[in-house]
Amino acid sequence: MGDNGEILDIKIADLKATAPAFHTESVALGRALHKLKLALADAGSAWGDDDQGADFHKAYGPRLQQIEDSTKILTEGLASIHLAMSDMADGHIDNEELVRAMFSRIQVDPHGGKGAGQ
């Protein structure tokens, strides 16, 4: 909690300075995923046709789609963080009031549980 009764000490300048990094990383991760897909497609079954290669393919093959889907989610998540931070910095979201409203509804009893308000 800040000295002036602030819940979070987030400055607009910090948001504006930090937001582009999330965009940059989102683009880089998207490019890396694209490169991975191309490399795997070009490689074919680079692990070989022997028993060890077949065993590897059985374990890896089904997970390839999971890896690609997870990377896509991460890419989109980084992009959405960039947009959210930009919106906050541009004043589209009154951050301090929003955070104060979120945390003021939570009342904790002395035993660490939620109070009667929740």
N, CA, C and O atoms as CSV, one atom per row, in Angstrom:
chain,resi,resn,atom,element,x,y,z
A,1,MET,N,N,0.855,-1.182,0.000
A,1,MET,CA,C,0.000,0.000,0.000
A,1,MET,C,C,0.893,1.234,0.000
A,1,MET,O,O,1.878,1.295,0.736
A,2,GLY,N,N,0.560,2.184,-0.799
A,2,GLY,CA,C,1.359,3.400,-0.909
A,2,GLY,C,C,1.183,4.313,0.280
A,2,GLY,O,O,0.282,4.111,1.094
A,3,ASP,N,N,2.029,5.311,0.388
A,3,ASP,CA,C,1.981,6.255,1.502
A,3,ASP,C,C,0.734,7.132,1.482
A,3,ASP,O,O,0.282,7.573,2.539
A,4,ASN,N,N,0.179,7.390,0.326
A,4,ASN,CA,C,-0.975,8.279,0.212
A,4,ASN,C,C,-2.291,7.526,0.170
A,4,ASN,O,O,-3.259,8.017,-0.410
A,5,GLY,N,N,-2.348,6.358,0.765
A,5,GLY,CA,C,-3.563,5.570,0.751
A,5,GLY,C,C,-3.779,4.824,-0.552
A,5,GLY,O,O,-4.865,4.292,-0.780
A,6,GLU,N,N,-2.765,4.772,-1.418
A,6,GLU,CA,C,-2.886,4.055,-2.676
A,6,GLU,C,C,-2.725,2.562,-2.427
A,6,GLU,O,O,-1.922,2.140,-1.595
A,7,ILE,N,N,-3.499,1.775,-3.157
A,7,ILE,CA,C,-3.405,0.323,-3.030
A,7,ILE,C,C,-2.201,-0.175,-3.817
A,7,ILE,O,O,-1.415,-0.976,-3.311
A,8,LEU,N,N,-2.054,0.284,-5.031
A,8,LEU,CA,C,-0.913,-0.067,-5.863
A,8,LEU,C,C,-0.234,1.215,-6.316
A,8,LEU,O,O,-0.888,2.231,-6.554
A,9,ASP,N,N,1.062,1.153,-6.428
A,9,ASP,CA,C,1.806,2.314,-6.886
A,9,ASP,C,C,2.199,2.080,-8.345
A,9,ASP,O,O,3.349,1.761,-8.645
A,10,ILE,N,N,1.231,2.242,-9.244
A,10,ILE,CA,C,1.460,2.047,-10.671
A,10,ILE,C,C,1.405,3.411,-11.339
A,10,ILE,O,O,0.412,4.131,-11.239
A,11,LYS,N,N,2.469,3.742,-12.009
A,11,LYS,CA,C,2.552,5.031,-12.674
A,11,LYS,C,C,2.300,4.850,-14.166
A,11,LYS,O,O,2.704,3.847,-14.755
A,12,ILE,N,N,1.636,5.821,-14.768
A,12,ILE,CA,C,1.323,5.764,-16.193
A,12,ILE,C,C,2.602,5.627,-17.011
A,12,ILE,O,O,2.631,4.890,-17.997
A,13,ALA,N,N,3.640,6.318,-16.620
A,13,ALA,CA,C,4.909,6.237,-17.349
A,13,ALA,C,C,5.459,4.809,-17.338
A,13,ALA,O,O,6.023,4.348,-18.330
A,14,ASP,N,N,5.293,4.113,-16.211
A,14,ASP,CA,C,5.746,2.721,-16.123
A,14,ASP,C,C,4.957,1.830,-17.081
A,14,ASP,O,O,5.524,0.969,-17.753
A,15,LEU,N,N,3.648,2.048,-17.135
A,15,LEU,CA,C,2.808,1.261,-18.043
A,15,LEU,C,C,3.207,1.500,-19.498
A,15,LEU,O,O,3.340,0.559,-20.280
A,16,LYS,N,N,3.395,2.767,-19.846
A,16,LYS,CA,C,3.754,3.105,-21.223
A,16,LYS,C,C,5.131,2.564,-21.592
A,16,LYS,O,O,5.365,2.173,-22.736
A,17,ALA,N,N,6.033,2.542,-20.625
A,17,ALA,CA,C,7.380,2.050,-20.901
A,17,ALA,C,C,7.429,0.525,-20.983
A,17,ALA,O,O,8.233,-0.028,-21.734
A,18,THR,N,N,6.581,-0.153,-20.222
A,18,THR,CA,C,6.625,-1.607,-20.136
A,18,THR,C,C,5.753,-2.298,-21.172
A,18,THR,O,O,6.114,-3.375,-21.646
A,19,ALA,N,N,4.633,-1.721,-21.534
A,19,ALA,CA,C,3.677,-2.357,-22.447
A,19,ALA,C,C,4.299,-2.829,-23.761
A,19,ALA,O,O,4.004,-3.943,-24.195
A,20,PRO,N,N,5.147,-2.032,-24.412
A,20,PRO,CA,C,5.708,-2.491,-25.691
A,20,PRO,C,C,6.529,-3.782,-25.586
A,20,PRO,O,O,6.626,-4.529,-26.559
A,21,ALA,N,N,7.111,-4.046,-24.428
A,21,ALA,CA,C,7.889,-5.282,-24.268
A,21,ALA,C,C,7.000,-6.504,-24.448
A,21,ALA,O,O,7.438,-7.506,-25.014
A,22,PHE,N,N,5.762,-6.439,-23.980
A,22,PHE,CA,C,4.844,-7.567,-24.134
A,22,PHE,C,C,4.489,-7.765,-25.609
A,22,PHE,O,O,4.355,-8.899,-26.068
A,23,HIS,N,N,4.337,-6.677,-26.342
A,23,HIS,CA,C,4.067,-6.778,-27.779
A,23,HIS,C,C,5.266,-7.407,-28.487
A,23,HIS,O,O,5.109,-8.309,-29.309
A,24,THR,N,N,6.451,-6.927,-28.163
A,24,THR,CA,C,7.675,-7.441,-28.784
A,24,THR,C,C,7.826,-8.936,-28.539
A,24,THR,O,O,8.138,-9.694,-29.457
A,25,GLU,N,N,7.606,-9.353,-27.300
A,25,GLU,CA,C,7.748,-10.773,-26.953
A,25,GLU,C,C,6.655,-11.616,-27.601
A,25,GLU,O,O,6.900,-12.760,-27.984
A,26,SER,N,N,5.453,-11.060,-27.726
A,26,SER,CA,C,4.363,-11.766,-28.392
A,26,SER,C,C,4.710,-12.026,-29.857
A,26,SER,O,O,4.517,-13.133,-30.360
A,27,VAL,N,N,5.217,-11.012,-30.528
A,27,VAL,CA,C,5.611,-11.153,-31.930
A,27,VAL,C,C,6.753,-12.164,-32.056
A,27,VAL,O,O,6.733,-13.017,-32.943
A,28,ALA,N,N,7.743,-12.070,-31.173
A,28,ALA,CA,C,8.887,-12.992,-31.221
A,28,ALA,C,C,8.430,-14.439,-30.991
A,28,ALA,O,O,8.895,-15.353,-31.673
A,29,LEU,N,N,7.537,-14.640,-30.048
A,29,LEU,CA,C,7.043,-15.991,-29.773
A,29,LEU,C,C,6.228,-16.514,-30.954
A,29,LEU,O,O,6.329,-17.691,-31.300
A,30,GLY,N,N,5.429,-15.659,-31.571
A,30,GLY,CA,C,4.669,-16.056,-32.753
A,30,GLY,C,C,5.590,-16.461,-33.898
A,30,GLY,O,O,5.331,-17.448,-34.587
A,31,ARG,N,N,6.658,-15.706,-34.100
A,31,ARG,CA,C,7.632,-16.050,-35.146
A,31,ARG,C,C,8.334,-17.366,-34.829
A,31,ARG,O,O,8.561,-18.186,-35.719
A,32,ALA,N,N,8.675,-17.561,-33.557
A,32,ALA,CA,C,9.340,-18.806,-33.161
A,32,ALA,C,C,8.423,-20.007,-33.398
A,32,ALA,O,O,8.880,-21.055,-33.856
A,33,LEU,N,N,7.140,-19.859,-33.091
A,33,LEU,CA,C,6.189,-20.943,-33.329
A,33,LEU,C,C,6.110,-21.238,-34.828
A,33,LEU,O,O,6.115,-22.400,-35.234
A,34,HIS,N,N,6.037,-20.204,-35.639
A,34,HIS,CA,C,5.972,-20.394,-37.089
A,34,HIS,C,C,7.223,-21.117,-37.591
A,34,HIS,O,O,7.136,-22.027,-38.415
A,35,LYS,N,N,8.374,-20.705,-37.092
A,35,LYS,CA,C,9.641,-21.326,-37.475
A,35,LYS,C,C,9.683,-22.790,-37.051
A,35,LYS,O,O,10.162,-23.647,-37.794
A,36,LEU,N,N,9.179,-23.069,-35.850
A,36,LEU,CA,C,9.143,-24.448,-35.351
A,36,LEU,C,C,8.269,-25.315,-36.248
A,36,LEU,O,O,8.656,-26.429,-36.599
A,37,LYS,N,N,7.091,-24.812,-36.621
A,37,LYS,CA,C,6.191,-25.571,-37.496
A,37,LYS,C,C,6.858,-25.868,-38.840
A,37,LYS,O,O,6.785,-26.989,-39.345
A,38,LEU,N,N,7.506,-24.855,-39.410
A,38,LEU,CA,C,8.177,-25.060,-40.695
A,38,LEU,C,C,9.325,-26.066,-40.577
A,38,LEU,O,O,9.478,-26.942,-41.429
A,39,ALA,N,N,10.120,-25.939,-39.530
A,39,ALA,CA,C,11.262,-26.838,-39.345
A,39,ALA,C,C,10.798,-28.277,-39.143
A,39,ALA,O,O,11.390,-29.206,-39.693
A,40,LEU,N,N,9.750,-28.460,-38.363
A,40,LEU,CA,C,9.247,-29.817,-38.133
A,40,LEU,C,C,8.649,-30.401,-39.408
A,40,LEU,O,O,8.809,-31.590,-39.683
A,41,ALA,N,N,7.967,-29.574,-40.178
A,41,ALA,CA,C,7.400,-30.053,-41.443
A,41,ALA,C,C,8.512,-30.438,-42.422
A,41,ALA,O,O,8.407,-31.440,-43.129
A,42,ASP,N,N,9.582,-29.629,-42.455
A,42,ASP,CA,C,10.705,-29.932,-43.350
A,42,ASP,C,C,11.469,-31.179,-42.902
A,42,ASP,O,O,11.954,-31.951,-43.728
A,43,ALA,N,N,11.568,-31.362,-41.597
A,43,ALA,CA,C,12.354,-32.476,-41.061
A,43,ALA,C,C,11.661,-33.819,-41.255
A,43,ALA,O,O,12.315,-34.857,-41.351
A,44,GLY,N,N,10.343,-33.791,-41.311
A,44,GLY,CA,C,9.622,-35.065,-41.403
A,44,GLY,C,C,9.844,-35.854,-40.132
A,44,GLY,O,O,9.724,-35.313,-39.032
A,45,SER,N,N,10.165,-37.121,-40.271
A,45,SER,CA,C,10.422,-37.940,-39.076
A,45,SER,C,C,11.930,-38.030,-38.864
A,45,SER,O,O,12.553,-39.060,-39.121
A,46,ALA,N,N,12.482,-36.950,-38.398
A,46,ALA,CA,C,13.937,-36.852,-38.226
A,46,ALA,C,C,14.473,-37.801,-37.159
A,46,ALA,O,O,15.684,-37.993,-37.054
A,47,TRP,N,N,13.590,-38.390,-36.374
A,47,TRP,CA,C,14.035,-39.267,-35.300
A,47,TRP,C,C,14.287,-40.685,-35.790
A,47,TRP,O,O,14.730,-41.529,-35.011
A,48,GLY,N,N,14.023,-40.964,-37.030
A,48,GLY,CA,C,14.382,-42.264,-37.601
A,48,GLY,C,C,13.247,-43.269,-37.611
A,48,GLY,O,O,12.213,-43.083,-36.970
A,49,ASP,N,N,13.473,-44.338,-38.359
A,49,ASP,CA,C,12.462,-45.379,-38.514
A,49,ASP,C,C,12.738,-46.613,-37.673
A,49,ASP,O,O,12.026,-47.611,-37.786
A,50,ASP,N,N,13.763,-46.559,-36.832
A,50,ASP,CA,C,14.067,-47.716,-35.984
A,50,ASP,C,C,13.109,-47.763,-34.793
A,50,ASP,O,O,12.230,-46.910,-34.671
A,51,ASP,N,N,13.273,-48.750,-33.922
A,51,ASP,CA,C,12.375,-48.906,-32.769
A,51,ASP,C,C,12.419,-47.692,-31.848
A,51,ASP,O,O,11.381,-47.230,-31.373
A,52,GLN,N,N,13.623,-47.176,-31.595
A,52,GLN,CA,C,13.759,-46.011,-30.722
A,52,GLN,C,C,13.067,-44.796,-31.339
A,52,GLN,O,O,12.411,-44.033,-30.630
A,53,GLY,N,N,13.209,-44.611,-32.653
A,53,GLY,CA,C,12.541,-43.513,-33.344
A,53,GLY,C,C,11.031,-43.664,-33.308
A,53,GLY,O,O,10.313,-42.678,-33.140
A,54,ALA,N,N,10.540,-44.892,-33.464
A,54,ALA,CA,C,9.100,-45.147,-33.403
A,54,ALA,C,C,8.559,-44.864,-32.005
A,54,ALA,O,O,7.479,-44.292,-31.857
A,55,ASP,N,N,9.309,-45.263,-30.985
A,55,ASP,CA,C,8.885,-44.993,-29.600
A,55,ASP,C,C,8.836,-43.496,-29.328
A,55,ASP,O,O,7.913,-42.996,-28.685
A,56,PHE,N,N,9.853,-42.785,-29.832
A,56,PHE,CA,C,9.871,-41.329,-29.647
A,56,PHE,C,C,8.662,-40.696,-30.326
A,56,PHE,O,O,8.010,-39.826,-29.749
A,57,HIS,N,N,8.364,-41.125,-31.535
A,57,HIS,CA,C,7.233,-40.561,-32.273
A,57,HIS,C,C,5.913,-40.837,-31.553
A,57,HIS,O,O,5.027,-39.983,-31.535
A,58,LYS,N,N,5.779,-42.007,-30.970
A,58,LYS,CA,C,4.550,-42.331,-30.221
A,58,LYS,C,C,4.360,-41.365,-29.056
A,58,LYS,O,O,3.237,-40.952,-28.764
A,59,ALA,N,N,5.453,-41.006,-28.393
A,59,ALA,CA,C,5.364,-40.095,-27.244
A,59,ALA,C,C,5.254,-38.638,-27.680
A,59,ALA,O,O,4.516,-37.864,-27.071
A,60,TYR,N,N,5.977,-38.263,-28.722
A,60,TYR,CA,C,6.060,-36.862,-29.127
A,60,TYR,C,C,4.938,-36.446,-30.069
A,60,TYR,O,O,4.379,-35.359,-29.922
A,61,GLY,N,N,4.609,-37.283,-31.016
A,61,GLY,CA,C,3.635,-36.937,-32.049
A,61,GLY,C,C,2.340,-36.345,-31.516
A,61,GLY,O,O,1.950,-35.259,-31.945
A,62,PRO,N,N,1.659,-37.023,-30.593
A,62,PRO,CA,C,0.399,-36.466,-30.082
A,62,PRO,C,C,0.576,-35.157,-29.310
A,62,PRO,O,O,-0.363,-34.369,-29.196
A,63,ARG,N,N,1.760,-34.931,-28.789
A,63,ARG,CA,C,1.991,-33.722,-27.997
A,63,ARG,C,C,2.329,-32.508,-28.856
A,63,ARG,O,O,2.290,-31.374,-28.378
A,64,LEU,N,N,2.658,-32.743,-30.108
A,64,LEU,CA,C,3.021,-31.643,-30.994
A,64,LEU,C,C,1.893,-30.622,-31.081
A,64,LEU,O,O,2.142,-29.421,-30.982
A,65,GLN,N,N,0.668,-31.075,-31.263
A,65,GLN,CA,C,-0.464,-30.147,-31.346
A,65,GLN,C,C,-0.644,-29.409,-30.025
A,65,GLN,O,O,-0.962,-28.219,-30.020
A,66,GLN,N,N,-0.444,-30.104,-28.903
A,66,GLN,CA,C,-0.541,-29.443,-27.592
A,66,GLN,C,C,0.516,-28.351,-27.456
A,66,GLN,O,O,0.230,-27.270,-26.940
A,67,ILE,N,N,1.722,-28.625,-27.911
A,67,ILE,CA,C,2.800,-27.631,-27.844
A,67,ILE,C,C,2.441,-26.414,-28.688
A,67,ILE,O,O,2.604,-25.276,-28.247
A,68,GLU,N,N,1.954,-26.655,-29.895
A,68,GLU,CA,C,1.586,-25.552,-30.781
A,68,GLU,C,C,0.426,-24.741,-30.204
A,68,GLU,O,O,0.447,-23.511,-30.247
A,69,ASP,N,N,-0.581,-25.422,-29.666
A,69,ASP,CA,C,-1.728,-24.721,-29.077
A,69,ASP,C,C,-1.317,-23.902,-27.856
A,69,ASP,O,O,-1.774,-22.772,-27.680
A,70,SER,N,N,-0.460,-24.469,-27.019
A,70,SER,CA,C,0.002,-23.759,-25.827
A,70,SER,C,C,0.797,-22.520,-26.201
A,70,SER,O,O,0.639,-21.465,-25.586
A,71,THR,N,N,1.640,-22.646,-27.195
A,71,THR,CA,C,2.434,-21.503,-27.634
A,71,THR,C,C,1.539,-20.416,-28.205
A,71,THR,O,O,1.786,-19.229,-27.990
A,72,LYS,N,N,0.504,-20.810,-28.928
A,72,LYS,CA,C,-0.439,-19.829,-29.470
A,72,LYS,C,C,-1.147,-19.092,-28.333
A,72,LYS,O,O,-1.331,-17.877,-28.405
A,73,ILE,N,N,-1.541,-19.810,-27.293
A,73,ILE,CA,C,-2.194,-19.181,-26.135
A,73,ILE,C,C,-1.252,-18.188,-25.470
A,73,ILE,O,O,-1.666,-17.089,-25.103
A,74,LEU,N,N,0.010,-18.568,-25.312
A,74,LEU,CA,C,0.996,-17.660,-24.712
A,74,LEU,C,C,1.181,-16.409,-25.567
A,74,LEU,O,O,1.264,-15.298,-25.044
A,75,THR,N,N,1.243,-16.597,-26.878
A,75,THR,CA,C,1.400,-15.462,-27.793
A,75,THR,C,C,0.234,-14.494,-27.653
A,75,THR,O,O,0.428,-13.283,-27.538
A,76,GLU,N,N,-0.979,-15.038,-27.665
A,76,GLU,CA,C,-2.166,-14.188,-27.536
A,76,GLU,C,C,-2.247,-13.544,-26.153
A,76,GLU,O,O,-2.706,-12.410,-26.018
A,77,GLY,N,N,-1.802,-14.267,-25.131
A,77,GLY,CA,C,-1.798,-13.710,-23.778
A,77,GLY,C,C,-0.864,-12.524,-23.652
A,77,GLY,O,O,-1.221,-11.507,-23.055
A,78,LEU,N,N,0.332,-12.648,-24.212
A,78,LEU,CA,C,1.275,-11.530,-24.182
A,78,LEU,C,C,0.712,-10.328,-24.925
A,78,LEU,O,O,0.859,-9.190,-24.479
A,79,ALA,N,N,0.066,-10.582,-26.059
A,79,ALA,CA,C,-0.533,-9.482,-26.826
A,79,ALA,C,C,-1.646,-8.811,-26.027
A,79,ALA,O,O,-1.780,-7.588,-26.061
A,80,SER,N,N,-2.444,-9.599,-25.311
A,80,SER,CA,C,-3.545,-9.006,-24.544
A,80,SER,C,C,-3.022,-8.214,-23.348
A,80,SER,O,O,-3.634,-7.219,-22.960
A,81,ILE,N,N,-1.910,-8.632,-22.760
A,81,ILE,CA,C,-1.307,-7.850,-21.673
A,81,ILE,C,C,-0.861,-6.500,-22.213
A,81,ILE,O,O,-1.072,-5.468,-21.575
A,82,HIS,N,N,-0.251,-6.508,-23.380
A,82,HIS,CA,C,0.168,-5.254,-24.014
A,82,HIS,C,C,-1.028,-4.331,-24.201
A,82,HIS,O,O,-0.960,-3.150,-23.862
A,83,LEU,N,N,-2.121,-4.862,-24.737
A,83,LEU,CA,C,-3.312,-4.031,-24.969
A,83,LEU,C,C,-3.888,-3.511,-23.656
A,83,LEU,O,O,-4.273,-2.345,-23.563
A,84,ALA,N,N,-3.949,-4.367,-22.648
A,84,ALA,CA,C,-4.508,-3.947,-21.356
A,84,ALA,C,C,-3.659,-2.848,-20.720
A,84,ALA,O,O,-4.191,-1.869,-20.197
A,85,MET,N,N,-2.349,-3.013,-20.768
A,85,MET,CA,C,-1.470,-2.000,-20.182
A,85,MET,C,C,-1.576,-0.682,-20.948
A,85,MET,O,O,-1.547,0.394,-20.351
A,86,SER,N,N,-1.698,-0.774,-22.267
A,86,SER,CA,C,-1.858,0.435,-23.074
A,86,SER,C,C,-3.169,1.130,-22.737
A,86,SER,O,O,-3.210,2.354,-22.615
A,87,ASP,N,N,-4.242,0.358,-22.585
A,87,ASP,CA,C,-5.536,0.937,-22.208
A,87,ASP,C,C,-5.459,1.627,-20.859
A,87,ASP,O,O,-5.978,2.730,-20.688
A,88,MET,N,N,-4.809,0.976,-19.897
A,88,MET,CA,C,-4.677,1.600,-18.578
A,88,MET,C,C,-3.869,2.886,-18.673
A,88,MET,O,O,-4.229,3.894,-18.064
A,89,ALA,N,N,-2.780,2.856,-19.434
A,89,ALA,CA,C,-1.922,4.037,-19.555
A,89,ALA,C,C,-2.644,5.180,-20.262
A,89,ALA,O,O,-2.408,6.351,-19.964
A,90,ASP,N,N,-3.511,4.839,-21.186
A,90,ASP,CA,C,-4.244,5.874,-21.924
A,90,ASP,C,C,-5.464,6.379,-21.159
A,90,ASP,O,O,-6.192,7.247,-21.640
A,91,GLY,N,N,-5.676,5.838,-19.983
A,91,GLY,CA,C,-6.779,6.314,-19.155
A,91,GLY,C,C,-8.124,5.705,-19.494
A,91,GLY,O,O,-9.156,6.186,-19.027
A,92,HIS,N,N,-8.129,4.651,-20.304
A,92,HIS,CA,C,-9.397,3.997,-20.621
A,92,HIS,C,C,-9.932,3.225,-19.418
A,92,HIS,O,O,-11.128,2.950,-19.319
A,93,ILE,N,N,-9.046,2.889,-18.532
A,93,ILE,CA,C,-9.429,2.201,-17.302
A,93,ILE,C,C,-8.866,3.015,-16.154
A,93,ILE,O,O,-7.662,3.270,-16.116
A,94,ASP,N,N,-9.691,3.421,-15.236
A,94,ASP,CA,C,-9.218,4.161,-14.072
A,94,ASP,C,C,-8.664,3.133,-13.090
A,94,ASP,O,O,-9.376,2.639,-12.216
A,95,ASN,N,N,-7.388,2.822,-13.252
A,95,ASN,CA,C,-6.763,1.715,-12.560
A,95,ASN,C,C,-6.891,1.782,-11.049
A,95,ASN,O,O,-7.296,0.802,-10.424
A,96,GLU,N,N,-6.561,2.893,-10.459
A,96,GLU,CA,C,-6.574,2.977,-8.998
A,96,GLU,C,C,-7.973,2.721,-8.446
A,96,GLU,O,O,-8.131,1.987,-7.470
A,97,GLU,N,N,-8.978,3.317,-9.061
A,97,GLU,CA,C,-10.356,3.099,-8.602
A,97,GLU,C,C,-10.795,1.661,-8.824
A,97,GLU,O,O,-11.496,1.093,-7.986
A,98,LEU,N,N,-10.393,1.064,-9.944
A,98,LEU,CA,C,-10.742,-0.317,-10.233
A,98,LEU,C,C,-10.136,-1.252,-9.193
A,98,LEU,O,O,-10.828,-2.117,-8.657
A,99,VAL,N,N,-8.863,-1.084,-8.908
A,99,VAL,CA,C,-8.187,-1.940,-7.933
A,99,VAL,C,C,-8.761,-1.715,-6.536
A,99,VAL,O,O,-8.984,-2.675,-5.798
A,100,ARG,N,N,-8.999,-0.466,-6.168
A,100,ARG,CA,C,-9.568,-0.170,-4.858
A,100,ARG,C,C,-10.929,-0.861,-4.717
A,100,ARG,O,O,-11.229,-1.431,-3.668
A,101,ALA,N,N,-11.745,-0.812,-5.765
A,101,ALA,CA,C,-13.067,-1.443,-5.720
A,101,ALA,C,C,-12.951,-2.956,-5.578
A,101,ALA,O,O,-13.716,-3.578,-4.841
A,102,MET,N,N,-11.984,-3.550,-6.291
A,102,MET,CA,C,-11.819,-5.003,-6.205
A,102,MET,C,C,-11.413,-5.434,-4.803
A,102,MET,O,O,-11.963,-6.392,-4.259
A,103,PHE,N,N,-10.455,-4.729,-4.220
A,103,PHE,CA,C,-9.938,-5.147,-2.926
A,103,PHE,C,C,-10.789,-4.686,-1.749
A,103,PHE,O,O,-10.715,-5.286,-0.676
A,104,SER,N,N,-11.580,-3.658,-1.912
A,104,SER,CA,C,-12.383,-3.176,-0.786
A,104,SER,C,C,-13.557,-4.101,-0.490
A,104,SER,O,O,-14.116,-4.047,0.606
A,105,ARG,N,N,-13.943,-4.946,-1.440
A,105,ARG,CA,C,-15.053,-5.879,-1.211
A,105,ARG,C,C,-14.625,-7.099,-0.423
A,105,ARG,O,O,-15.472,-7.822,0.102
A,106,ILE,N,N,-13.337,-7.340,-0.332
A,106,ILE,CA,C,-12.840,-8.520,0.370
A,106,ILE,C,C,-12.579,-8.159,1.818
A,106,ILE,O,O,-11.807,-7.248,2.117
A,107,GLN,N,N,-13.231,-8.882,2.710
A,107,GLN,CA,C,-13.014,-8.683,4.132
A,107,GLN,C,C,-12.496,-9.991,4.711
A,107,GLN,O,O,-13.100,-11.048,4.524
A,108,VAL,N,N,-11.390,-9.912,5.405
A,108,VAL,CA,C,-10.769,-11.110,5.952
A,108,VAL,C,C,-11.014,-11.156,7.450
A,108,VAL,O,O,-10.803,-10.172,8.158
A,109,ASP,N,N,-11.468,-12.329,7.929
A,109,ASP,CA,C,-11.672,-12.466,9.359
A,109,ASP,C,C,-10.330,-12.774,10.032
A,109,ASP,O,O,-9.359,-13.068,9.334
A,110,PRO,N,N,-10.248,-12.716,11.362
A,110,PRO,CA,C,-8.970,-12.902,12.055
A,110,PRO,C,C,-8.329,-14.271,11.823
A,110,PRO,O,O,-7.136,-14.442,12.073
A,111,HIS,N,N,-9.106,-15.246,11.349
A,111,HIS,CA,C,-8.578,-16.591,11.151
A,111,HIS,C,C,-8.122,-16.843,9.723
A,111,HIS,O,O,-7.812,-17.981,9.372
A,112,GLY,N,N,-8.074,-15.801,8.888
A,112,GLY,CA,C,-7.568,-15.921,7.531
A,112,GLY,C,C,-8.624,-16.262,6.504
A,112,GLY,O,O,-8.305,-16.340,5.318
A,113,GLY,N,N,-9.848,-16.467,6.897
A,113,GLY,CA,C,-10.919,-16.774,5.941
A,113,GLY,C,C,-11.589,-15.499,5.501
A,113,GLY,O,O,-11.268,-14.416,5.990
A,114,LYS,N,N,-12.527,-15.629,4.569
A,114,LYS,CA,C,-13.270,-14.463,4.116
A,114,LYS,C,C,-14.303,-14.110,5.176
A,114,LYS,O,O,-14.853,-14.977,5.855
A,115,GLY,N,N,-14.545,-12.832,5.292
A,115,GLY,CA,C,-15.510,-12.353,6.286
A,115,GLY,C,C,-16.936,-12.534,5.813
A,115,GLY,O,O,-17.192,-13.162,4.786
A,116,ALA,N,N,-17.841,-11.986,6.561
A,116,ALA,CA,C,-19.267,-12.128,6.289
A,116,ALA,C,C,-19.670,-11.456,5.000
A,116,ALA,O,O,-20.699,-11.808,4.422
A,117,GLY,N,N,-18.883,-10.486,4.525
A,117,GLY,CA,C,-19.215,-9.763,3.300
A,117,GLY,C,C,-19.080,-10.599,2.046
A,117,GLY,O,O,-19.596,-10.201,1.002
A,118,GLN,N,N,-18.413,-11.735,2.099
A,118,GLN,CA,C,-18.194,-12.564,0.905
A,118,GLN,C,C,-18.764,-13.928,1.079
A,118,GLN,O,O,-18.670,-14.756,0.173
